[in-house]
Amino acid sequence: MTVNIPSSVREIKLNVVELKLDRLIEEMRFLKSHTIAFDTCLRAIEAYLKPSEPSKQQPDSKFTPWLAAASATARTALFAIGAAVGASLTKLYLGT
C-alpha cells in the first residue's frame, strides 16, 4: 500500500529539516567558538604560571607536573562536554 503525500507537505517537511539543520549548525559553531576561547584562556593561564626562564638558584617548580595534568584533564573534559552537547543538540534538533 502506498500513500501519496502532496508535494506541499513534502516541501514543508524539508523546510523544517533545513531549519533544524541550520539551527544545529549555528549551535555547533557557538560551541566551537566557546571551546576555542576556553582553550585560549587555558593556554594563557599555563603561560602565566610557567616560569619564563628557570634560574639556577630556583629549583624546578613543583607545580609543573600538576599544571600539565590539570591542563590535560581540562582539555579532555572540554572535549567530552563538547561531544555530549553536540550529540544532545543533534538529537534535539533532528530527533534521531
Biopython code that builds the backbone (N, CA, C, O; Angstrom):
import numpy as np
from Bio.PDB.StructureBuilder import StructureBuilder

atoms = [
    (1, "MET", "N", (0.825, -1.160, 0.000)),
    (1, "MET", "CA", (0.000, 0.000, 0.000)),
    (1, "MET", "C", (0.887, 1.246, 0.000)),
    (1, "MET", "O", (1.785, 1.367, 0.832)),
    (2, "THR", "N", (0.650, 2.127, -0.883)),
    (2, "THR", "CA", (1.414, 3.371, -0.947)),
    (2, "THR", "C", (0.516, 4.544, -0.597)),
    (2, "THR", "O", (-0.684, 4.550, -0.872)),
    (3, "VAL", "N", (1.123, 5.503, 0.002)),
    (3, "VAL", "CA", (0.391, 6.702, 0.391)),
    (3, "VAL", "C", (0.969, 7.862, -0.405)),
    (3, "VAL", "O", (2.177, 8.100, -0.389)),
    (4, "ASN", "N", (0.129, 8.555, -1.074)),
    (4, "ASN", "CA", (0.573, 9.727, -1.824)),
    (4, "ASN", "C", (0.592, 10.937, -0.906)),
    (4, "ASN", "O", (-0.433, 11.347, -0.362)),
    (5, "ILE", "N", (1.780, 11.495, -0.749)),
    (5, "ILE", "CA", (1.925, 12.685, 0.071)),
    (5, "ILE", "C", (1.980, 13.877, -0.870)),
    (5, "ILE", "O", (2.804, 13.904, -1.784)),
    (6, "PRO", "N", (1.137, 14.840, -0.665)),
    (6, "PRO", "CA", (1.158, 16.021, -1.525)),
    (6, "PRO", "C", (2.512, 16.708, -1.481)),
    (6, "PRO", "O", (3.197, 16.693, -0.458)),
    (7, "SER", "N", (2.886, 17.305, -2.589)),
    (7, "SER", "CA", (4.205, 17.943, -2.669)),
    (7, "SER", "C", (4.341, 19.092, -1.677)),
    (7, "SER", "O", (5.442, 19.362, -1.196)),
    (8, "SER", "N", (3.257, 19.762, -1.366)),
    (8, "SER", "CA", (3.335, 20.875, -0.405)),
    (8, "SER", "C", (3.721, 20.368, 0.979)),
    (8, "SER", "O", (4.459, 21.043, 1.697)),
    (9, "VAL", "N", (3.232, 19.186, 1.366)),
    (9, "VAL", "CA", (3.583, 18.608, 2.674)),
    (9, "VAL", "C", (5.047, 18.201, 2.682)),
    (9, "VAL", "O", (5.749, 18.403, 3.673)),
    (10, "ARG", "N", (5.510, 17.625, 1.569)),
    (10, "ARG", "CA", (6.928, 17.251, 1.477)),
    (10, "ARG", "C", (7.808, 18.488, 1.577)),
    (10, "ARG", "O", (8.847, 18.455, 2.237)),
    (11, "GLU", "N", (7.409, 19.569, 0.936)),
    (11, "GLU", "CA", (8.192, 20.800, 0.991)),
    (11, "GLU", "C", (8.224, 21.362, 2.401)),
    (11, "GLU", "O", (9.259, 21.859, 2.846)),
    (12, "ILE", "N", (7.124, 21.292, 3.096)),
    (12, "ILE", "CA", (7.090, 21.781, 4.479)),
    (12, "ILE", "C", (8.022, 20.947, 5.351)),
    (12, "ILE", "O", (8.763, 21.488, 6.171)),
    (13, "LYS", "N", (7.981, 19.620, 5.168)),
    (13, "LYS", "CA", (8.859, 18.752, 5.957)),
    (13, "LYS", "C", (10.320, 19.040, 5.656)),
    (13, "LYS", "O", (11.149, 19.074, 6.564)),
    (14, "LEU", "N", (10.642, 19.250, 4.369)),
    (14, "LEU", "CA", (12.021, 19.564, 4.010)),
    (14, "LEU", "C", (12.438, 20.913, 4.586)),
    (14, "LEU", "O", (13.569, 21.063, 5.047)),
    (15, "ASN", "N", (11.552, 21.880, 4.567)),
    (15, "ASN", "CA", (11.872, 23.185, 5.145)),
    (15, "ASN", "C", (12.114, 23.085, 6.641)),
    (15, "ASN", "O", (13.013, 23.739, 7.169)),
    (16, "VAL", "N", (11.324, 22.273, 7.329)),
    (16, "VAL", "CA", (11.510, 22.087, 8.769)),
    (16, "VAL", "C", (12.864, 21.436, 9.042)),
    (16, "VAL", "O", (13.579, 21.836, 9.961)),
    (17, "VAL", "N", (13.209, 20.436, 8.241)),
    (17, "VAL", "CA", (14.502, 19.767, 8.419)),
    (17, "VAL", "C", (15.639, 20.747, 8.139)),
    (17, "VAL", "O", (16.636, 20.757, 8.862)),
    (18, "GLU", "N", (15.504, 21.564, 7.108)),
    (18, "GLU", "CA", (16.536, 22.552, 6.806)),
    (18, "GLU", "C", (16.695, 23.548, 7.947)),
    (18, "GLU", "O", (17.816, 23.902, 8.313)),
    (19, "LEU", "N", (15.587, 23.996, 8.507)),
    (19, "LEU", "CA", (15.651, 24.924, 9.632)),
    (19, "LEU", "C", (16.327, 24.282, 10.840)),
    (19, "LEU", "O", (17.125, 24.920, 11.526)),
    (20, "LYS", "N", (16.002, 23.018, 11.094)),
    (20, "LYS", "CA", (16.618, 22.313, 12.213)),
    (20, "LYS", "C", (18.120, 22.154, 11.989)),
    (20, "LYS", "O", (18.915, 22.318, 12.914)),
    (21, "LEU", "N", (18.498, 21.834, 10.756)),
    (21, "LEU", "CA", (19.921, 21.690, 10.459)),
    (21, "LEU", "C", (20.640, 23.027, 10.584)),
    (21, "LEU", "O", (21.751, 23.085, 11.112)),
    (22, "ASP", "N", (20.020, 24.098, 10.104)),
    (22, "ASP", "CA", (20.630, 25.420, 10.236)),
    (22, "ASP", "C", (20.827, 25.782, 11.706)),
    (22, "ASP", "O", (21.874, 26.306, 12.086)),
    (23, "ARG", "N", (19.831, 25.504, 12.520)),
    (23, "ARG", "CA", (19.931, 25.799, 13.951)),
    (23, "ARG", "C", (21.018, 24.950, 14.608)),
    (23, "ARG", "O", (21.771, 25.437, 15.451)),
    (24, "LEU", "N", (21.091, 23.690, 14.220)),
    (24, "LEU", "CA", (22.128, 22.803, 14.757)),
    (24, "LEU", "C", (23.513, 23.315, 14.386)),
    (24, "LEU", "O", (24.423, 23.324, 15.215)),
    (25, "ILE", "N", (23.667, 23.739, 13.143)),
    (25, "ILE", "CA", (24.956, 24.260, 12.694)),
    (25, "ILE", "C", (25.321, 25.518, 13.483)),
    (25, "ILE", "O", (26.474, 25.685, 13.881)),
    (26, "GLU", "N", (24.353, 26.399, 13.709)),
    (26, "GLU", "CA", (24.604, 27.606, 14.498)),
    (26, "GLU", "C", (25.040, 27.255, 15.922)),
    (26, "GLU", "O", (25.984, 27.840, 16.453)),
    (27, "GLU", "N", (24.349, 26.303, 16.526)),
    (27, "GLU", "CA", (24.690, 25.897, 17.892)),
    (27, "GLU", "C", (26.085, 25.275, 17.950)),
    (27, "GLU", "O", (26.832, 25.511, 18.899)),
    (28, "MET", "N", (26.432, 24.490, 16.948)),
    (28, "MET", "CA", (27.754, 23.860, 16.936)),
    (28, "MET", "C", (28.846, 24.909, 16.724)),
    (28, "MET", "O", (29.923, 24.806, 17.312)),
    (29, "ARG", "N", (28.583, 25.905, 15.900)),
    (29, "ARG", "CA", (29.555, 26.997, 15.718)),
    (29, "ARG", "C", (29.743, 27.766, 17.025)),
    (29, "ARG", "O", (30.863, 28.123, 17.390)),
    (30, "PHE", "N", (28.634, 28.017, 17.724)),
    (30, "PHE", "CA", (28.692, 28.694, 19.009)),
    (30, "PHE", "C", (29.526, 27.883, 19.995)),
    (30, "PHE", "O", (30.377, 28.431, 20.697)),
    (31, "LEU", "N", (29.280, 26.582, 20.045)),
    (31, "LEU", "CA", (30.032, 25.698, 20.932)),
    (31, "LEU", "C", (31.511, 25.696, 20.559)),
    (31, "LEU", "O", (32.375, 25.735, 21.435)),
    (32, "LYS", "N", (31.802, 25.652, 19.266)),
    (32, "LYS", "CA", (33.196, 25.646, 18.810)),
    (32, "LYS", "C", (33.900, 26.942, 19.207)),
    (32, "LYS", "O", (35.043, 26.910, 19.663)),
    (33, "SER", "N", (33.232, 28.076, 19.038)),
    (33, "SER", "CA", (33.863, 29.349, 19.391)),
    (33, "SER", "C", (34.138, 29.421, 20.893)),
    (33, "SER", "O", (35.173, 29.942, 21.309)),
    (34, "HIS", "N", (33.225, 28.905, 21.700)),
    (34, "HIS", "CA", (33.462, 28.902, 23.141)),
    (34, "HIS", "C", (34.568, 27.927, 23.529)),
    (34, "HIS", "O", (35.331, 28.187, 24.459)),
    (35, "THR", "N", (34.653, 26.817, 22.824)),
    (35, "THR", "CA", (35.731, 25.861, 23.074)),
    (35, "THR", "C", (37.077, 26.487, 22.762)),
    (35, "THR", "O", (38.030, 26.337, 23.526)),
    (36, "ILE", "N", (37.154, 27.186, 21.643)),
    (36, "ILE", "CA", (38.404, 27.850, 21.255)),
    (36, "ILE", "C", (38.754, 28.933, 22.265)),
    (36, "ILE", "O", (39.916, 29.071, 22.646)),
    (37, "ALA", "N", (37.771, 29.697, 22.700)),
    (37, "ALA", "CA", (38.024, 30.749, 23.689)),
    (37, "ALA", "C", (38.506, 30.155, 25.009)),
    (37, "ALA", "O", (39.419, 30.695, 25.633)),
    (38, "PHE", "N", (37.905, 29.057, 25.436)),
    (38, "PHE", "CA", (38.327, 28.408, 26.674)),
    (38, "PHE", "C", (39.753, 27.893, 26.551)),
    (38, "PHE", "O", (40.558, 28.041, 27.471)),
    (39, "ASP", "N", (40.061, 27.286, 25.407)),
    (39, "ASP", "CA", (41.406, 26.763, 25.187)),
    (39, "ASP", "C", (42.425, 27.896, 25.193)),
    (39, "ASP", "O", (43.522, 27.741, 25.730)),
    (40, "THR", "N", (42.071, 29.027, 24.604)),
    (40, "THR", "CA", (42.965, 30.181, 24.593)),
    (40, "THR", "C", (43.215, 30.681, 26.011)),
    (40, "THR", "O", (44.348, 30.992, 26.377)),
    (41, "CYS", "N", (42.156, 30.754, 26.800)),
    (41, "CYS", "CA", (42.317, 31.167, 28.206)),
    (41, "CYS", "C", (43.177, 30.178, 28.970)),
    (41, "CYS", "O", (44.011, 30.572, 29.785)),
    (42, "LEU", "N", (42.977, 28.906, 28.711)),
    (42, "LEU", "CA", (43.759, 27.879, 29.390)),
    (42, "LEU", "C", (45.238, 28.000, 29.022)),
    (42, "LEU", "O", (46.108, 27.862, 29.882)),
    (43, "ARG", "N", (45.517, 28.255, 27.757)),
    (43, "ARG", "CA", (46.921, 28.442, 27.335)),
    (43, "ARG", "C", (47.527, 29.688, 27.980)),
    (43, "ARG", "O", (48.696, 29.680, 28.364)),
    (44, "ALA", "N", (46.744, 30.748, 28.101)),
    (44, "ALA", "CA", (47.237, 31.965, 28.747)),
    (44, "ALA", "C", (47.547, 31.703, 30.218)),
    (44, "ALA", "O", (48.559, 32.181, 30.732)),
    (45, "ILE", "N", (46.697, 30.960, 30.890)),
    (45, "ILE", "CA", (46.944, 30.620, 32.295)),
    (45, "ILE", "C", (48.198, 29.766, 32.412)),
    (45, "ILE", "O", (49.014, 29.979, 33.309)),
    (46, "GLU", "N", (48.357, 28.799, 31.510)),
    (46, "GLU", "CA", (49.565, 27.969, 31.530)),
    (46, "GLU", "C", (50.812, 28.821, 31.342)),
    (46, "GLU", "O", (51.803, 28.657, 32.053)),
    (47, "ALA", "N", (50.751, 29.740, 30.370)),
    (47, "ALA", "CA", (51.908, 30.591, 30.108)),
    (47, "ALA", "C", (52.218, 31.481, 31.311)),
    (47, "ALA", "O", (53.384, 31.728, 31.621)),
    (48, "TYR", "N", (51.184, 31.956, 31.982)),
    (48, "TYR", "CA", (51.384, 32.806, 33.151)),
    (48, "TYR", "C", (51.999, 32.030, 34.308)),
    (48, "TYR", "O", (52.851, 32.549, 35.030)),
    (49, "LEU", "N", (51.570, 30.799, 34.479)),
    (49, "LEU", "CA", (52.046, 30.013, 35.618)),
    (49, "LEU", "C", (53.422, 29.399, 35.394)),
    (49, "LEU", "O", (54.130, 29.103, 36.357)),
    (50, "LYS", "N", (53.808, 29.205, 34.144)),
    (50, "LYS", "CA", (55.126, 28.644, 33.874)),
    (50, "LYS", "C", (56.179, 29.728, 34.055)),
    (50, "LYS", "O", (55.988, 30.866, 33.625)),
    (51, "PRO", "N", (57.281, 29.376, 34.686)),
    (51, "PRO", "CA", (58.354, 30.373, 34.800)),
    (51, "PRO", "C", (58.958, 30.621, 33.416)),
    (51, "PRO", "O", (59.137, 29.690, 32.631)),
    (52, "SER", "N", (59.267, 31.877, 33.132)),
    (52, "SER", "CA", (59.789, 32.214, 31.807)),
    (52, "SER", "C", (61.175, 31.621, 31.598)),
    (52, "SER", "O", (61.434, 30.994, 30.571)),
    (53, "GLU", "N", (62.060, 31.813, 32.559)),
    (53, "GLU", "CA", (63.383, 31.203, 32.491)),
    (53, "GLU", "C", (63.714, 30.669, 33.877)),
    (53, "GLU", "O", (63.866, 31.440, 34.824)),
    (54, "PRO", "N", (63.824, 29.367, 33.995)),
    (54, "PRO", "CA", (64.173, 28.840, 35.317)),
    (54, "PRO", "C", (65.604, 29.234, 35.671)),
    (54, "PRO", "O", (66.539, 28.949, 34.922)),
    (55, "SER", "N", (65.762, 29.874, 36.785)),
    (55, "SER", "CA", (67.109, 30.291, 37.202)),
    (55, "SER", "C", (67.803, 29.119, 37.895)),
    (55, "SER", "O", (67.165, 28.160, 38.331)),
    (56, "LYS", "N", (69.106, 29.226, 37.978)),
    (56, "LYS", "CA", (69.870, 28.146, 38.613)),
    (56, "LYS", "C", (69.637, 28.134, 40.124)),
    (56, "LYS", "O", (69.772, 27.096, 40.771)),
    (57, "GLN", "N", (69.291, 29.281, 40.673)),
    (57, "GLN", "CA", (69.071, 29.351, 42.107)),
    (57, "GLN", "C", (67.708, 28.791, 42.493)),
    (57, "GLN", "O", (67.511, 28.323, 43.614)),
    (58, "GLN", "N", (66.770, 28.846, 41.550)),
    (58, "GLN", "CA", (65.410, 28.401, 41.862)),
    (58, "GLN", "C", (65.231, 26.962, 41.361)),
    (58, "GLN", "O", (65.419, 26.702, 40.173)),
    (59, "PRO", "N", (64.874, 26.033, 42.237)),
    (59, "PRO", "CA", (64.667, 24.652, 41.776)),
    (59, "PRO", "C", (63.426, 24.566, 40.884)),
    (59, "PRO", "O", (62.596, 25.475, 40.853)),
    (60, "ASP", "N", (63.326, 23.453, 40.165)),
    (60, "ASP", "CA", (62.155, 23.251, 39.303)),
    (60, "ASP", "C", (60.884, 23.367, 40.123)),
    (60, "ASP", "O", (60.814, 22.923, 41.269)),
    (61, "SER", "N", (59.908, 23.959, 39.522)),
    (61, "SER", "CA", (58.640, 24.171, 40.213)),
    (61, "SER", "C", (57.945, 22.836, 40.462)),
    (61, "SER", "O", (57.960, 21.941, 39.617)),
    (62, "LYS", "N", (57.340, 22.724, 41.633)),
    (62, "LYS", "CA", (56.583, 21.523, 41.951)),
    (62, "LYS", "C", (55.232, 21.532, 41.258)),
    (62, "LYS", "O", (54.551, 20.508, 41.201)),
    (63, "PHE", "N", (54.844, 22.692, 40.728)),
    (63, "PHE", "CA", (53.534, 22.818, 40.096)),
    (63, "PHE", "C", (53.530, 22.407, 38.629)),
    (63, "PHE", "O", (52.458, 22.237, 38.048)),
    (64, "THR", "N", (54.696, 22.242, 38.017)),
    (64, "THR", "CA", (54.734, 21.927, 36.593)),
    (64, "THR", "C", (54.031, 20.613, 36.261)),
    (64, "THR", "O", (53.212, 20.607, 35.342)),
    (65, "PRO", "N", (54.295, 19.499, 36.948)),
    (65, "PRO", "CA", (53.547, 18.274, 36.639)),
    (65, "PRO", "C", (52.060, 18.422, 36.931)),
    (65, "PRO", "O", (51.220, 17.898, 36.199)),
    (66, "TRP", "N", (51.741, 19.137, 38.003)),
    (66, "TRP", "CA", (50.347, 19.364, 38.358)),
    (66, "TRP", "C", (49.653, 20.189, 37.279)),
    (66, "TRP", "O", (48.513, 19.914, 36.906)),
    (67, "LEU", "N", (50.356, 21.201, 36.787)),
    (67, "LEU", "CA", (49.793, 22.060, 35.749)),
    (67, "LEU", "C", (49.560, 21.280, 34.462)),
    (67, "LEU", "O", (48.531, 21.453, 33.809)),
    (68, "ALA", "N", (50.492, 20.437, 34.100)),
    (68, "ALA", "CA", (50.335, 19.626, 32.889)),
    (68, "ALA", "C", (49.154, 18.666, 33.033)),
    (68, "ALA", "O", (48.378, 18.491, 32.094)),
    (69, "ALA", "N", (49.019, 18.053, 34.189)),
    (69, "ALA", "CA", (47.905, 17.132, 34.414)),
    (69, "ALA", "C", (46.580, 17.876, 34.424)),
    (69, "ALA", "O", (45.592, 17.391, 33.871)),
    (70, "ALA", "N", (46.548, 19.050, 35.047)),
    (70, "ALA", "CA", (45.310, 19.837, 35.084)),
    (70, "ALA", "C", (44.913, 20.294, 33.683)),
    (70, "ALA", "O", (43.731, 20.289, 33.340)),
    (71, "SER", "N", (45.888, 20.685, 32.880)),
    (71, "SER", "CA", (45.600, 21.119, 31.514)),
    (71, "SER", "C", (45.052, 19.969, 30.680)),
    (71, "SER", "O", (44.077, 20.127, 29.946)),
    (72, "ALA", "N", (45.686, 18.826, 30.802)),
    (72, "ALA", "CA", (45.216, 17.663, 30.041)),
    (72, "ALA", "C", (43.813, 17.259, 30.484)),
    (72, "ALA", "O", (42.967, 16.918, 29.657)),
    (73, "THR", "N", (43.575, 17.300, 31.784)),
    (73, "THR", "CA", (42.250, 16.958, 32.299)),
    (73, "THR", "C", (41.203, 17.949, 31.819)),
    (73, "THR", "O", (40.104, 17.555, 31.429)),
    (74, "ALA", "N", (41.538, 19.235, 31.844)),
    (74, "ALA", "CA", (40.592, 20.264, 31.400)),
    (74, "ALA", "C", (40.272, 20.111, 29.915)),
    (74, "ALA", "O", (39.117, 20.242, 29.510)),
    (75, "ARG", "N", (41.281, 19.837, 29.113)),
    (75, "ARG", "CA", (41.038, 19.668, 27.675)),
    (75, "ARG", "C", (40.209, 18.411, 27.403)),
    (75, "ARG", "O", (39.329, 18.418, 26.542)),
    (76, "THR", "N", (40.491, 17.340, 28.135)),
    (76, "THR", "CA", (39.715, 16.112, 27.961)),
    (76, "THR", "C", (38.266, 16.342, 28.371)),
    (76, "THR", "O", (37.341, 15.908, 27.684)),
    (77, "ALA", "N", (38.076, 17.023, 29.487)),
    (77, "ALA", "CA", (36.715, 17.318, 29.938)),
    (77, "ALA", "C", (36.000, 18.219, 28.945)),
    (77, "ALA", "O", (34.816, 18.024, 28.667)),
    (78, "LEU", "N", (36.711, 19.201, 28.409)),
    (78, "LEU", "CA", (36.120, 20.108, 27.429)),
    (78, "LEU", "C", (35.705, 19.352, 26.177)),
    (78, "LEU", "O", (34.632, 19.603, 25.628)),
    (79, "PHE", "N", (36.540, 18.431, 25.723)),
    (79, "PHE", "CA", (36.201, 17.629, 24.552)),
    (79, "PHE", "C", (34.981, 16.759, 24.829)),
    (79, "PHE", "O", (34.089, 16.648, 23.988)),
    (80, "ALA", "N", (34.942, 16.139, 26.010)),
    (80, "ALA", "CA", (33.815, 15.274, 26.355)),
    (80, "ALA", "C", (32.518, 16.080, 26.463)),
    (80, "ALA", "O", (31.465, 15.637, 26.006)),
    (81, "ILE", "N", (32.603, 17.252, 27.064)),
    (81, "ILE", "CA", (31.419, 18.101, 27.172)),
    (81, "ILE", "C", (30.955, 18.538, 25.793)),
    (81, "ILE", "O", (29.757, 18.526, 25.507)),
    (82, "GLY", "N", (31.889, 18.921, 24.940)),
    (82, "GLY", "CA", (31.541, 19.321, 23.572)),
    (82, "GLY", "C", (30.883, 18.195, 22.804)),
    (82, "GLY", "O", (29.908, 18.419, 22.087)),
    (83, "ALA", "N", (31.404, 16.990, 22.945)),
    (83, "ALA", "CA", (30.817, 15.838, 22.256)),
    (83, "ALA", "C", (29.415, 15.542, 22.784)),
    (83, "ALA", "O", (28.504, 15.244, 22.011)),
    (84, "ALA", "N", (29.249, 15.624, 24.092)),
    (84, "ALA", "CA", (27.932, 15.356, 24.687)),
    (84, "ALA", "C", (26.914, 16.416, 24.273)),
    (84, "ALA", "O", (25.773, 16.094, 23.944)),
    (85, "VAL", "N", (27.331, 17.672, 24.291)),
    (85, "VAL", "CA", (26.417, 18.746, 23.885)),
    (85, "VAL", "C", (26.086, 18.612, 22.405)),
    (85, "VAL", "O", (24.934, 18.789, 22.009)),
    (86, "GLY", "N", (27.078, 18.302, 21.592)),
    (86, "GLY", "CA", (26.827, 18.113, 20.165)),
    (86, "GLY", "C", (25.861, 16.980, 19.900)),
    (86, "GLY", "O", (24.969, 17.102, 19.060)),
    (87, "ALA", "N", (26.034, 15.875, 20.613)),
    (87, "ALA", "CA", (25.125, 14.740, 20.440)),
    (87, "ALA", "C", (23.711, 15.081, 20.895)),
    (87, "ALA", "O", (22.732, 14.714, 20.244)),
    (88, "SER", "N", (23.615, 15.789, 22.021)),
    (88, "SER", "CA", (22.278, 16.132, 22.506)),
    (88, "SER", "C", (21.597, 17.155, 21.598)),
    (88, "SER", "O", (20.386, 17.090, 21.390)),
    (89, "LEU", "N", (22.373, 18.099, 21.056)),
    (89, "LEU", "CA", (21.790, 19.062, 20.116)),
    (89, "LEU", "C", (21.320, 18.354, 18.840)),
    (89, "LEU", "O", (20.255, 18.660, 18.304)),
    (90, "THR", "N", (22.124, 17.414, 18.368)),
    (90, "THR", "CA", (21.733, 16.665, 17.181)),
    (90, "THR", "C", (20.438, 15.913, 17.439)),
    (90, "THR", "O", (19.534, 15.916, 16.604)),
    (91, "LYS", "N", (20.351, 15.270, 18.594)),
    (91, "LYS", "CA", (19.132, 14.524, 18.926)),
    (91, "LYS", "C", (17.946, 15.455, 19.088)),
    (91, "LYS", "O", (16.837, 15.141, 18.658)),
    (92, "LEU", "N", (18.184, 16.610, 19.714)),
    (92, "LEU", "CA", (17.111, 17.563, 19.934)),
    (92, "LEU", "C", (16.583, 18.135, 18.626)),
    (92, "LEU", "O", (15.373, 18.194, 18.409)),
    (93, "TYR", "N", (17.492, 18.554, 17.758)),
    (93, "TYR", "CA", (17.066, 19.221, 16.531)),
    (93, "TYR", "C", (16.628, 18.267, 15.437)),
    (93, "TYR", "O", (15.722, 18.578, 14.664)),
    (94, "LEU", "N", (17.257, 17.124, 15.368)),
    (94, "LEU", "CA", (16.925, 16.192, 14.290)),
    (94, "LEU", "C", (16.005, 15.068, 14.738)),
    (94, "LEU", "O", (15.407, 14.380, 13.911)),
    (95, "GLY", "N", (15.894, 14.887, 16.023)),
    (95, "GLY", "CA", (15.001, 13.865, 16.540)),
    (95, "GLY", "C", (15.435, 12.452, 16.197)),
    (95, "GLY", "O", (14.601, 11.562, 16.029)),
    (96, "THR", "N", (16.755, 12.244, 16.092)),
    (96, "THR", "CA", (17.264, 10.911, 15.771)),
    (96, "THR", "C", (17.670, 10.174, 17.015)),
    (96, "THR", "O", (18.123, 9.032, 16.937)),
]
sb = StructureBuilder()
sb.init_structure("model")
sb.init_model(0)
sb.init_chain("A")
sb.init_seg("    ")
for serial, (resi, resn, name, xyz) in enumerate(atoms, 1):
    if name == "N":
        sb.init_residue(resn, " ", resi, " ")
    sb.init_atom(name, np.array(xyz, "f"), 0.0, 1.0, " ", f" {name:<3s}", serial, name[0])
structure = sb.get_structure()
